[in-house]
Amino acid sequence: MSLQLDARQRAMLEEMGVRVFGPELPVVSIDDAPPSPSPGGETAVPAARVAVARPATTVAAPALAAPARASAAASRAMPAEIAAMDWDALQQAVAGCQACGLCQSRKNTVFGVGDRQARWLVVGEAPGENEDIQGEPFVGQAGQLLDNMLKAVGLNRQGTGVQGVYIANVLKCRPPANRNPQPEEVLQCEPYLRRQVALLQPQIILALGRFAAQSLLQHSVPDVATMPLGKLRGQVHSYEGVPVIVSYHPAYLLRTPQDKARTWADLCLAMDVMRAGRPA
């Protein structure tokens, strides 16, 4: 299936750093980008101009998580008080949560944002400094890149209906100094995300980053904790019976712009799954 792009979507792809050539098969080109510092202070090497064609195999029956594993994940018991909450009660519970030590250092909890009837759910890892200040996921440069990624496929965090999307994180509080989430923190936050999925009933989940993928797929993909993100891409996984597509986190793409083309392929796969109505 070829992806038909209008002028607005092509413009959004260029903002994202991906240029599309040809009317039928999307062929993307990575523009040279200025060096950007990594967290350790090193400078990333600018990406050379590379043409990447979206592989035809992405549409041809991607591997699904085993049904038995999906059923086992769906049968896990959620705390009764959380399972009974509506959106407002769940947001209040997150705002007052003291289940782990992150409550002592946070400024704000980051519950989520977007259309609560959206078909798309985007799941990130944990709030950063800007998110902690504003109480909203994916703000700052990473948020701008995510917005451009979503606009390229016709989605908008302020949109509703077919343009709507809901955005949340695995963790609802910022880890100090943006360190990696700890297993106990992910465990304490998991029921909140599961209830968000149950309330939203999305048709697809886009998992951005290694910790988001590991959290969502820990009950359906063996050894997911030790698998590199690249091995989880290009497949249709499952969480609570919902198809899951794994891709790179926007913050990573800011440091490694050459992987924006792969992210575009992941978005194309997600759109193909949505159009096909493929069950998880």
MIDOSE-1310 file (N, C-alpha, C; in nm, 2 decimals, decimal comma, always signed):
residues 280
mslq	+0,08/-0,12/+0,00/+0,00/+0,00/+0,00/+0,09/+0,12/+0,00; +0,06/+0,21/-0,09/+0,14/+0,34/-0,10/+0,07/+0,44/-0,01; +0,14/+0,53/+0,05/+0,09/+0,63/+0,13/+0,07/+0,76/+0,05; -0,05/+0,81/+0,04/-0,08/+0,93/-0,04/-0,06/+1,05/+0,05
ldar	+0,03/+1,14/+0,01/+0,06/+1,26/+0,10/+0,02/+1,39/+0,03; -0,05/+1,47/+0,11/-0,08/+1,60/+0,05/+0,03/+1,70/+0,08; +0,01/+1,83/+0,03/+0,12/+1,92/+0,05/+0,15/+1,95/+0,19; +0,04/+1,96/+0,28/+0,06/+1,99/+0,42/+0,14/+1,88/+0,49
qram	+0,11/+1,75/+0,46/+0,19/+1,64/+0,52/+0,33/+1,64/+0,47; +0,36/+1,67/+0,34/+0,49/+1,68/+0,30/+0,57/+1,79/+0,37; +0,50/+1,90/+0,39/+0,57/+2,01/+0,47/+0,60/+1,97/+0,61; +0,51/+1,89/+0,67/+0,54/+1,85/+0,81/+0,65/+1,75/+0,81
leem	+0,66/+1,67/+0,71/+0,78/+1,57/+0,70/+0,91/+1,65/+0,69; +0,91/+1,76/+0,61/+1,03/+1,83/+0,60/+1,07/+1,90/+0,73; +0,96/+1,94/+0,81/+0,99/+2,00/+0,94/+1,05/+1,89/+1,03; +1,01/+1,77/+1,01/+1,06/+1,66/+1,09/+1,20/+1,62/+1,05
gvrv	+1,24/+1,66/+0,93/+1,37/+1,63/+0,88/+1,37/+1,52/+0,78; +1,25/+1,48/+0,73/+1,24/+1,38/+0,63/+1,18/+1,43/+0,51; +1,24/+1,42/+0,39/+1,19/+1,47/+0,26/+1,14/+1,36/+0,18; +1,03/+1,37/+0,12/+0,96/+1,27/+0,04/+0,97/+1,30/-0,11
fgpe	+1,02/+1,20/-0,19/+1,02/+1,21/-0,33/+0,93/+1,11/-0,39; +0,87/+1,15/-0,50/+0,78/+1,05/-0,58/+0,64/+1,05/-0,53; +0,54/+1,03/-0,62/+0,40/+1,04/-0,58/+0,35/+0,91/-0,53; +0,42/+0,79/-0,56/+0,36/+0,66/-0,52/+0,42/+0,61/-0,39
lpvv	+0,55/+0,56/-0,41/+0,62/+0,50/-0,29/+0,69/+0,61/-0,22; +0,67/+0,63/-0,09/+0,74/+0,73/-0,02/+0,89/+0,70/-0,01; +0,97/+0,79/-0,07/+1,12/+0,77/-0,06/+1,17/+0,90/+0,01; +1,24/+0,87/+0,12/+1,27/+0,98/+0,21/+1,42/+1,01/+0,21
sidd	+1,45/+1,14/+0,23/+1,59/+1,18/+0,23/+1,62/+1,25/+0,36; +1,73/+1,22/+0,43/+1,77/+1,29/+0,55/+1,85/+1,41/+0,51; +1,81/+1,53/+0,55/+1,89/+1,65/+0,53/+2,01/+1,65/+0,62; +2,12/+1,71/+0,58/+2,23/+1,73/+0,66/+2,18/+1,82/+0,78
apps	+2,22/+1,78/+0,90/+2,18/+1,85/+1,02/+2,30/+1,90/+1,10; +2,29/+2,01/+1,16/+2,40/+2,06/+1,24/+2,43/+1,96/+1,36; +2,56/+1,95/+1,40/+2,59/+1,86/+1,51/+2,51/+1,90/+1,63; +2,46/+1,80/+1,71/+2,39/+1,83/+1,83/+2,46/+1,75/+1,94
pspg	+2,47/+1,81/+2,06/+2,54/+1,75/+2,17/+2,46/+1,63/+2,23; +2,53/+1,53/+2,26/+2,47/+1,42/+2,33/+2,47/+1,45/+2,48; +2,39/+1,37/+2,56/+2,39/+1,39/+2,70/+2,52/+1,39/+2,77; +2,62/+1,32/+2,72/+2,75/+1,32/+2,78/+2,84/+1,43/+2,73
geta	+2,79/+1,52/+2,65/+2,87/+1,63/+2,61/+2,94/+1,61/+2,47; +2,93/+1,49/+2,42/+2,99/+1,46/+2,29/+2,91/+1,52/+2,18; +2,96/+1,53/+2,06/+2,89/+1,59/+1,95/+2,86/+1,48/+1,85; +2,73/+1,47/+1,82/+2,69/+1,36/+1,72/+2,74/+1,40/+1,58
vpaa	+2,78/+1,30/+1,51/+2,82/+1,33/+1,37/+2,70/+1,35/+1,28; +2,70/+1,46/+1,20/+2,59/+1,49/+1,12/+2,56/+1,38/+1,02; +2,43/+1,36/+0,99/+2,39/+1,25/+0,91/+2,42/+1,28/+0,76; +2,48/+1,19/+0,69/+2,49/+1,21/+0,54/+2,36/+1,20/+0,48
rvav	+2,35/+1,25/+0,36/+2,22/+1,24/+0,28/+2,20/+1,10/+0,24; +2,09/+1,04/+0,28/+2,07/+0,90/+0,25/+1,92/+0,89/+0,20; +1,91/+0,82/+0,09/+1,77/+0,79/+0,04/+1,73/+0,65/+0,09; +1,61/+0,65/+0,15/+1,56/+0,53/+0,20/+1,42/+0,50/+0,15
arpa	+1,39/+0,39/+0,08/+1,26/+0,36/+0,04/+1,19/+0,28/+0,14; +1,06/+0,31/+0,16/+0,98/+0,23/+0,26/+0,97/+0,09/+0,21; +1,02/-0,01/+0,29/+1,02/-0,15/+0,24/+0,88/-0,20/+0,22; +0,86/-0,28/+0,11/+0,73/-0,33/+0,09/+0,69/-0,44/+0,19
ttva	+0,78/-0,50/+0,25/+0,75/-0,60/+0,35/+0,68/-0,55/+0,48; +0,69/-0,42/+0,50/+0,62/-0,37/+0,62/+0,47/-0,39/+0,62; +0,41/-0,40/+0,50/+0,27/-0,42/+0,49/+0,23/-0,57/+0,50; +0,32/-0,65/+0,47/+0,29/-0,79/+0,45/+0,29/-0,87/+0,58
apal	+0,17/-0,87/+0,64/+0,15/-0,96/+0,76/+0,26/-0,95/+0,86; +0,29/-0,84/+0,93/+0,39/-0,84/+1,03/+0,36/-0,94/+1,14; +0,47/-0,99/+1,21/+0,45/-1,09/+1,31/+0,37/-1,03/+1,43; +0,27/-1,10/+1,47/+0,19/-1,06/+1,59/+0,24/-1,13/+1,71
aapa	+0,21/-1,07/+1,83/+0,24/-1,14/+1,95/+0,15/-1,26/+1,96; +0,20/-1,36/+2,03/+0,12/-1,49/+2,04/-0,01/-1,46/+2,11; -0,12/-1,51/+2,06/-0,25/-1,49/+2,13/-0,25/-1,53/+2,27; -0,18/-1,64/+2,31/-0,18/-1,68/+2,44/-0,12/-1,58/+2,53
rasa	-0,01/-1,52/+2,49/+0,06/-1,41/+2,57/-0,03/-1,29/+2,58; -0,10/-1,25/+2,47/-0,19/-1,14/+2,48/-0,30/-1,16/+2,58; -0,36/-1,29/+2,58/-0,46/-1,32/+2,67/-0,41/-1,32/+2,82; -0,29/-1,37/+2,84/-0,24/-1,37/+2,97/-0,22/-1,22/+3,02
aasr	-0,17/-1,13/+2,93/-0,15/-1,00/+2,97/-0,29/-0,93/+3,01; -0,39/-0,96/+2,93/-0,52/-0,90/+2,95/-0,58/-0,95/+3,08; -0,54/-1,07/+3,13/-0,61/-1,13/+3,25/-0,54/-1,08/+3,38; -0,43/-1,01/+3,37/-0,37/-0,96/+3,49/-0,46/-0,87/+3,57
ampa	-0,46/-0,89/+3,69/-0,56/-0,82/+3,78/-0,51/-0,68/+3,80; -0,60/-0,58/+3,78/-0,57/-0,44/+3,81/-0,63/-0,41/+3,95; -0,56/-0,33/+4,03/-0,62/-0,29/+4,16/-0,77/-0,25/+4,14; -0,86/-0,30/+4,22/-1,00/-0,28/+4,20/-1,04/-0,13/+4,21
eiaa	-0,97/-0,05/+4,29/-1,00/+0,09/+4,30/-0,96/+0,17/+4,18; -0,85/+0,13/+4,11/-0,81/+0,19/+3,99/-0,90/+0,14/+3,87; -0,94/+0,01/+3,87/-1,02/-0,04/+3,76/-1,16/+0,02/+3,76; -1,20/+0,08/+3,87/-1,34/+0,14/+3,87/-1,33/+0,29/+3,84
mdwd	-1,22/+0,35/+3,82/-1,20/+0,50/+3,80/-1,24/+0,54/+3,66; -1,31/+0,66/+3,66/-1,32/+0,73/+3,53/-1,20/+0,82/+3,51; -1,21/+0,89/+3,40/-1,09/+0,98/+3,36/-1,06/+1,08/+3,47; -1,16/+1,15/+3,52/-1,13/+1,25/+3,62/-1,08/+1,19/+3,75
alqq	-1,14/+1,08/+3,80/-1,09/+1,01/+3,92/-0,95/+0,96/+3,90; -0,92/+0,91/+3,79/-0,79/+0,86/+3,76/-0,68/+0,97/+3,76; -0,72/+1,08/+3,70/-0,62/+1,19/+3,70/-0,60/+1,25/+3,84; -0,70/+1,25/+3,93/-0,69/+1,29/+4,06/-0,60/+1,20/+4,14
avag	-0,62/+1,07/+4,12/-0,54/+0,97/+4,18/-0,39/+0,98/+4,15; -0,36/+1,01/+4,02/-0,22/+1,03/+3,98/-0,17/+1,15/+4,04; -0,25/+1,26/+4,05/-0,20/+1,38/+4,11/-0,16/+1,37/+4,26; -0,23/+1,28/+4,33/-0,20/+1,26/+4,47/-0,12/+1,14/+4,50
cqac	-0,07/+1,07/+4,40/+0,00/+0,94/+4,42/+0,13/+0,96/+4,50; +0,15/+0,87/+4,59/+0,28/+0,87/+4,67/+0,33/+0,73/+4,68; +0,31/+0,65/+4,57/+0,34/+0,51/+4,58/+0,49/+0,48/+4,57; +0,57/+0,58/+4,52/+0,71/+0,56/+4,51/+0,78/+0,70/+4,54
glcq	+0,91/+0,69/+4,55/+0,99/+0,81/+4,59/+0,99/+0,93/+4,50; +0,94/+0,91/+4,38/+0,93/+1,02/+4,28/+0,84/+1,13/+4,32; +0,75/+1,10/+4,41/+0,65/+1,20/+4,46/+0,73/+1,31/+4,54; +0,85/+1,28/+4,59/+0,92/+1,38/+4,68/+0,99/+1,48/+4,60
srkn	+1,02/+1,45/+4,47/+1,10/+1,54/+4,39/+1,03/+1,61/+4,28; +0,91/+1,56/+4,25/+0,83/+1,61/+4,13/+0,78/+1,75/+4,16; +0,76/+1,83/+4,06/+0,69/+1,96/+4,07/+0,54/+1,94/+4,03; +0,52/+1,86/+3,92/+0,38/+1,83/+3,88/+0,38/+1,68/+3,83
tvfg	+0,27/+1,62/+3,85/+0,25/+1,49/+3,78/+0,22/+1,52/+3,63; +0,24/+1,42/+3,55/+0,22/+1,44/+3,40/+0,12/+1,33/+3,36; +0,00/+1,36/+3,36/-0,11/+1,26/+3,34/-0,12/+1,22/+3,20; -0,13/+1,31/+3,11/-0,15/+1,29/+2,97/-0,23/+1,40/+2,91
vgdr	-0,24/+1,40/+2,77/-0,30/+1,51/+2,70/-0,36/+1,46/+2,57; -0,47/+1,52/+2,53/-0,52/+1,49/+2,40/-0,67/+1,45/+2,41; -0,72/+1,39/+2,30/-0,85/+1,35/+2,28/-0,88/+1,22/+2,35; -0,97/+1,22/+2,45/-1,00/+1,10/+2,53/-1,09/+1,00/+2,45
qarw	-1,11/+1,02/+2,33/-1,18/+0,93/+2,24/-1,10/+0,89/+2,12; -0,97/+0,92/+2,13/-0,88/+0,91/+2,01/-0,86/+0,76/+1,98; -0,83/+0,74/+1,85/-0,80/+0,60/+1,81/-0,65/+0,57/+1,83; -0,57/+0,67/+1,83/-0,42/+0,66/+1,85/-0,38/+0,69/+1,99
lvvg	-0,30/+0,61/+2,05/-0,24/+0,64/+2,18/-0,08/+0,64/+2,16; -0,02/+0,75/+2,20/+0,13/+0,76/+2,19/+0,18/+0,75/+2,34; +0,27/+0,65/+2,36/+0,32/+0,63/+2,49/+0,47/+0,66/+2,49; +0,51/+0,75/+2,58/+0,66/+0,78/+2,60/+0,71/+0,72/+2,72
eapg	+0,82/+0,76/+2,77/+0,89/+0,69/+2,88/+0,86/+0,76/+3,01; +0,91/+0,88/+3,03/+0,90/+0,95/+3,16/+0,91/+1,10/+3,13; +0,85/+1,18/+3,22/+0,86/+1,33/+3,20/+1,00/+1,38/+3,22; +1,04/+1,48/+3,14/+1,17/+1,55/+3,16/+1,14/+1,68/+3,24
ened	+1,24/+1,76/+3,24/+1,24/+1,88/+3,32/+1,12/+1,98/+3,27; +1,11/+2,00/+3,14/+1,00/+2,08/+3,09/+0,87/+2,03/+3,12; +0,85/+1,89/+3,10/+0,72/+1,83/+3,13/+0,69/+1,84/+3,28; +0,79/+1,83/+3,37/+0,77/+1,84/+3,51/+0,72/+1,98/+3,55
iqge	+0,77/+2,08/+3,48/+0,73/+2,22/+3,51/+0,59/+2,24/+3,45; +0,56/+2,20/+3,33/+0,43/+2,23/+3,27/+0,32/+2,13/+3,29; +0,36/+2,01/+3,34/+0,25/+1,91/+3,37/+0,19/+1,85/+3,24; +0,27/+1,85/+3,13/+0,22/+1,80/+3,00/+0,33/+1,72/+2,94
pfvg	+0,29/+1,60/+2,88/+0,40/+1,52/+2,81/+0,45/+1,58/+2,68; +0,57/+1,56/+2,65/+0,63/+1,59/+2,53/+0,62/+1,74/+2,49; +0,69/+1,82/+2,57/+0,70/+1,96/+2,54/+0,85/+1,99/+2,51; +0,88/+2,12/+2,48/+1,01/+2,15/+2,44/+1,05/+2,10/+2,30
qagq	+1,17/+2,08/+2,27/+1,22/+2,04/+2,13/+1,17/+1,91/+2,09; +1,17/+1,81/+2,19/+1,12/+1,68/+2,16/+0,97/+1,68/+2,13; +0,90/+1,76/+2,20/+0,76/+1,77/+2,18/+0,73/+1,83/+2,05; +0,81/+1,93/+2,00/+0,78/+1,99/+1,87/+0,81/+1,89/+1,76
lldn	+0,91/+1,81/+1,78/+0,94/+1,71/+1,68/+0,83/+1,60/+1,68; +0,78/+1,56/+1,79/+0,67/+1,47/+1,80/+0,54/+1,53/+1,73; +0,51/+1,65/+1,75/+0,40/+1,72/+1,69/+0,41/+1,72/+1,54; +0,53/+1,74/+1,49/+0,55/+1,74/+1,34/+0,54/+1,59/+1,29
mlka	+0,58/+1,50/+1,36/+0,57/+1,36/+1,33/+0,42/+1,32/+1,31; +0,34/+1,37/+1,41/+0,20/+1,34/+1,42/+0,13/+1,41/+1,30; +0,16/+1,54/+1,28/+0,10/+1,61/+1,18/+0,12/+1,55/+1,04; +0,24/+1,49/+1,02/+0,27/+1,43/+0,89/+0,18/+1,31/+0,86
vgln	+0,11/+1,25/+0,96/+0,02/+1,15/+0,94/-0,12/+1,19/+0,97; -0,15/+1,32/+0,98/-0,28/+1,37/+1,00/-0,33/+1,38/+1,14; -0,24/+1,38/+1,24/-0,28/+1,38/+1,38/-0,24/+1,50/+1,45; -0,31/+1,54/+1,56/-0,28/+1,66/+1,63/-0,32/+1,64/+1,77
rqgt	-0,23/+1,68/+1,86/-0,27/+1,67/+2,01/-0,38/+1,75/+2,05; -0,42/+1,85/+1,97/-0,54/+1,93/+2,00/-0,66/+1,88/+1,92; -0,63/+1,78/+1,83/-0,74/+1,74/+1,74/-0,84/+1,65/+1,80; -0,95/+1,63/+1,73/-1,05/+1,53/+1,78/-1,09/+1,45/+1,66
gvqg	-1,17/+1,34/+1,68/-1,21/+1,26/+1,58/-1,10/+1,19/+1,51; -1,10/+1,18/+1,38/-0,99/+1,11/+1,31/-0,85/+1,18/+1,32; -0,85/+1,31/+1,36/-0,73/+1,38/+1,38/-0,68/+1,37/+1,53; -0,76/+1,31/+1,61/-0,72/+1,31/+1,75/-0,62/+1,21/+1,79
vyia	-0,54/+1,24/+1,89/-0,44/+1,15/+1,95/-0,44/+1,17/+2,10; -0,41/+1,07/+2,17/-0,38/+1,09/+2,32/-0,24/+1,05/+2,35; -0,17/+1,13/+2,43/-0,03/+1,12/+2,46/-0,01/+1,10/+2,61; +0,06/+1,00/+2,64/+0,09/+0,97/+2,78/+0,23/+0,91/+2,80
nvlk	+0,27/+0,90/+2,92/+0,40/+0,84/+2,95/+0,38/+0,71/+3,04; +0,48/+0,63/+3,04/+0,48/+0,51/+3,13/+0,49/+0,57/+3,28; +0,58/+0,66/+3,31/+0,59/+0,72/+3,44/+0,52/+0,85/+3,44; +0,45/+0,88/+3,54/+0,37/+1,01/+3,55/+0,45/+1,11/+3,63
crpp	+0,57/+1,08/+3,68/+0,65/+1,18/+3,75/+0,79/+1,17/+3,70; +0,86/+1,28/+3,70/+1,00/+1,29/+3,65/+1,10/+1,23/+3,74; +1,18/+1,13/+3,69/+1,29/+1,08/+3,77/+1,40/+1,19/+3,78; +1,46/+1,21/+3,90/+1,56/+1,31/+3,92/+1,67/+1,31/+3,82
anrn	+1,70/+1,43/+3,77/+1,81/+1,44/+3,67/+1,79/+1,36/+3,54; +1,66/+1,33/+3,52/+1,62/+1,26/+3,40/+1,69/+1,12/+3,39; +1,71/+1,06/+3,50/+1,77/+0,93/+3,50/+1,67/+0,83/+3,44; +1,72/+0,70/+3,42/+1,63/+0,60/+3,36/+1,53/+0,56/+3,47
pqpe	+1,41/+0,53/+3,43/+1,31/+0,47/+3,52/+1,36/+0,35/+3,59; +1,33/+0,33/+3,72/+1,36/+0,21/+3,79/+1,25/+0,11/+3,79; +1,27/-0,02/+3,79/+1,17/-0,12/+3,78/+1,05/-0,10/+3,88; +1,08/-0,06/+4,00/+0,98/-0,04/+4,10/+0,89/+0,08/+4,07
evlq	+0,95/+0,18/+4,01/+0,87/+0,30/+3,97/+0,78/+0,26/+3,85; +0,83/+0,18/+3,76/+0,74/+0,14/+3,64/+0,63/+0,05/+3,70; +0,66/-0,04/+3,79/+0,56/-0,13/+3,85/+0,45/-0,05/+3,92; +0,48/+0,06/+3,99/+0,38/+0,13/+4,06/+0,29/+0,21/+3,97
cepy	+0,35/+0,26/+3,85/+0,28/+0,34/+3,76/+0,20/+0,26/+3,66; +0,23/+0,13/+3,64/+0,17/+0,05/+3,54/+0,02/+0,05/+3,54; -0,05/+0,03/+3,66/-0,19/+0,03/+3,66/-0,26/+0,16/+3,61; -0,19/+0,27/+3,63/-0,25/+0,40/+3,58/-0,25/+0,40/+3,43
lrrq	-0,14/+0,35/+3,36/-0,14/+0,34/+3,22/-0,24/+0,24/+3,17; -0,25/+0,13/+3,23/-0,34/+0,02/+3,19/-0,48/+0,08/+3,20; -0,52/+0,16/+3,30/-0,65/+0,21/+3,31/-0,67/+0,32/+3,20; -0,57/+0,39/+3,17/-0,58/+0,49/+3,06/-0,61/+0,41/+2,93
vall	-0,55/+0,30/+2,90/-0,57/+0,22/+2,78/-0,72/+0,17/+2,79; -0,76/+0,12/+2,90/-0,90/+0,06/+2,91/-1,00/+0,17/+2,89; -0,98/+0,29/+2,94/-1,07/+0,40/+2,92/-1,07/+0,45/+2,77; -0,95/+0,46/+2,72/-0,94/+0,52/+2,58/-0,99/+0,42/+2,48
qpqi	-0,95/+0,29/+2,50/-0,98/+0,19/+2,40/-0,93/+0,22/+2,26; -0,80/+0,25/+2,26/-0,74/+0,29/+2,13/-0,74/+0,18/+2,03; -0,72/+0,21/+1,90/-0,71/+0,11/+1,80/-0,56/+0,08/+1,77; -0,47/+0,16/+1,82/-0,33/+0,14/+1,80/-0,25/+0,22/+1,90
ilal	-0,14/+0,16/+1,94/-0,05/+0,23/+2,04/+0,09/+0,24/+1,97; +0,14/+0,37/+1,98/+0,28/+0,39/+1,93/+0,37/+0,41/+2,05; +0,46/+0,31/+2,07/+0,55/+0,32/+2,19/+0,68/+0,38/+2,14; +0,72/+0,49/+2,21/+0,83/+0,57/+2,17/+0,94/+0,55/+2,28
grfa	+1,05/+0,48/+2,24/+1,16/+0,47/+2,33/+1,17/+0,33/+2,39; +1,29/+0,30/+2,44/+1,32/+0,16/+2,49/+1,23/+0,13/+2,61; +1,22/+0,22/+2,71/+1,15/+0,19/+2,83/+1,00/+0,18/+2,81; +0,95/+0,26/+2,72/+0,81/+0,25/+2,68/+0,78/+0,11/+2,62
aqsl	+0,87/+0,07/+2,53/+0,85/-0,06/+2,47/+0,86/-0,17/+2,57; +0,96/-0,16/+2,65/+0,98/-0,27/+2,75/+0,86/-0,28/+2,85; +0,81/-0,16/+2,89/+0,70/-0,16/+2,98/+0,57/-0,22/+2,92; +0,54/-0,19/+2,80/+0,42/-0,23/+2,73/+0,43/-0,38/+2,69
lqhs	+0,55/-0,43/+2,66/+0,57/-0,56/+2,60/+0,62/-0,66/+2,69; +0,64/-0,62/+2,82/+0,71/-0,71/+2,92/+0,63/-0,85/+2,94; +0,50/-0,85/+2,91/+0,42/-0,97/+2,93/+0,40/-1,05/+2,80; +0,44/-0,99/+2,69/+0,41/-1,06/+2,56/+0,53/-1,09/+2,48
vpdv	+0,65/-1,03/+2,51/+0,77/-1,05/+2,43/+0,88/-1,11/+2,52; +0,92/-1,23/+2,51/+1,02/-1,29/+2,59/+1,15/-1,21/+2,58; +1,22/-1,19/+2,69/+1,35/-1,12/+2,70/+1,35/-0,98/+2,64; +1,23/-0,91/+2,65/+1,22/-0,78/+2,60/+1,32/-0,68/+2,67
atmp	+1,34/-0,71/+2,80/+1,43/-0,62/+2,88/+1,57/-0,62/+2,82; +1,61/-0,72/+2,75/+1,75/-0,72/+2,70/+1,76/-0,70/+2,55; +1,64/-0,68/+2,49/+1,64/-0,66/+2,34/+1,67/-0,52/+2,30; +1,75/-0,49/+2,21/+1,76/-0,35/+2,16/+1,64/-0,31/+2,09
lgkl	+1,61/-0,18/+2,09/+1,49/-0,12/+2,03/+1,48/-0,16/+1,88; +1,59/-0,16/+1,81/+1,59/-0,20/+1,67/+1,52/-0,33/+1,64; +1,54/-0,43/+1,73/+1,48/-0,56/+1,70/+1,33/-0,56/+1,73; +1,28/-0,46/+1,80/+1,14/-0,46/+1,83/+1,06/-0,38/+1,72
rgqv	+1,13/-0,31/+1,64/+1,07/-0,23/+1,53/+1,02/-0,32/+1,42; +0,94/-0,27/+1,33/+0,90/-0,34/+1,21/+0,81/-0,46/+1,23; +0,75/-0,47/+1,35/+0,66/-0,57/+1,38/+0,53/-0,51/+1,45; +0,42/-0,59/+1,45/+0,30/-0,56/+1,52/+0,30/-0,64/+1,65
hsye	+0,32/-0,57/+1,76/+0,31/-0,63/+1,90/+0,17/-0,61/+1,95; +0,15/-0,65/+2,08/+0,02/-0,64/+2,14/+0,03/-0,60/+2,29; -0,06/-0,51/+2,33/-0,07/-0,47/+2,47/-0,22/-0,46/+2,50; -0,27/-0,55/+2,59/-0,41/-0,55/+2,63/-0,50/-0,57/+2,51
gvpv	-0,45/-0,65/+2,41/-0,53/-0,67/+2,29/-0,52/-0,56/+2,18; -0,44/-0,46/+2,21/-0,43/-0,34/+2,12/-0,29/-0,36/+2,04; -0,29/-0,34/+1,91/-0,17/-0,34/+1,83/-0,07/-0,24/+1,88; +0,06/-0,27/+1,89/+0,16/-0,18/+1,93/+0,27/-0,18/+1,83
ivsy	+0,31/-0,05/+1,79/+0,42/-0,03/+1,70/+0,53/+0,04/+1,78; +0,65/-0,01/+1,77/+0,76/+0,05/+1,85/+0,84/+0,14/+1,76; +0,89/+0,25/+1,81/+0,97/+0,34/+1,73/+1,06/+0,42/+1,83; +1,15/+0,51/+1,77/+1,24/+0,58/+1,85/+1,18/+0,70/+1,92
hpay	+1,24/+0,74/+2,03/+1,19/+0,85/+2,11/+1,23/+0,98/+2,04; +1,15/+1,08/+2,03/+1,19/+1,21/+1,97/+1,32/+1,27/+2,02; +1,34/+1,25/+2,15/+1,47/+1,31/+2,21/+1,59/+1,24/+2,15; +1,58/+1,11/+2,13/+1,68/+1,03/+2,06/+1,70/+1,08/+1,92
llrt	+1,59/+1,11/+1,85/+1,60/+1,16/+1,71/+1,67/+1,29/+1,70; +1,65/+1,38/+1,80/+1,72/+1,50/+1,80/+1,87/+1,49/+1,80; +1,92/+1,38/+1,87/+2,06/+1,35/+1,87/+2,11/+1,27/+1,75; +2,02/+1,19/+1,70/+2,05/+1,09/+1,59/+1,96/+1,11/+1,47
pqdk	+1,97/+1,22/+1,40/+1,87/+1,26/+1,30/+1,87/+1,16/+1,18; +1,97/+1,08/+1,17/+1,97/+0,98/+1,06/+1,87/+0,87/+1,07; +1,81/+0,86/+1,20/+1,71/+0,75/+1,22/+1,57/+0,81/+1,20; +1,56/+0,93/+1,16/+1,42/+0,99/+1,13/+1,36/+0,91/+1,02
artw	+1,43/+0,86/+0,92/+1,38/+0,79/+0,81/+1,32/+0,66/+0,86; +1,38/+0,59/+0,96/+1,33/+0,47/+1,01/+1,20/+0,50/+1,09; +1,20/+0,61/+1,16/+1,08/+0,65/+1,23/+0,96/+0,67/+1,14; +0,99/+0,73/+1,02/+0,88/+0,75/+0,92/+0,83/+0,62/+0,87
adlc	+0,92/+0,52/+0,86/+0,87/+0,38/+0,82/+0,78/+0,32/+0,93; +0,82/+0,35/+1,05/+0,73/+0,30/+1,16/+0,59/+0,37/+1,16; +0,59/+0,49/+1,13/+0,46/+0,56/+1,12/+0,38/+0,51/+1,01; +0,45/+0,48/+0,90/+0,38/+0,42/+0,78/+0,32/+0,28/+0,82
lamd	+0,40/+0,20/+0,89/+0,35/+0,07/+0,94/+0,22/+0,09/+1,03; +0,23/+0,18/+1,12/+0,12/+0,21/+1,21/-0,01/+0,25/+1,13; +0,01/+0,33/+1,03/-0,10/+0,37/+0,94/-0,16/+0,25/+0,86; -0,07/+0,17/+0,82/-0,12/+0,05/+0,74/-0,20/-0,04/+0,83
vmra	-0,15/-0,06/+0,96/-0,23/-0,14/+1,05/-0,36/-0,08/+1,08; -0,37/+0,05/+1,10/-0,50/+0,11/+1,12/-0,59/+0,09/+1,00; -0,54/+0,11/+0,88/-0,63/+0,10/+0,76/-0,67/-0,04/+0,74; -0,59/-0,14/+0,78/-0,62/-0,28/+0,76/-0,72/-0,33/+0,87
grpa	-0,72/-0,25/+0,98/-0,80/-0,29/+1,09/-0,76/-0,43/+1,15; -0,62/-0,45/+1,15/-0,57/-0,57/+1,19/-0,58/-0,59/+1,34; -0,64/-0,69/+1,39/-0,64/-0,72/+1,54/-0,51/-0,75/+1,59; -0,49/-0,73/+1,72/-0,36/-0,77/+1,79/-0,37/-0,91/+1,84
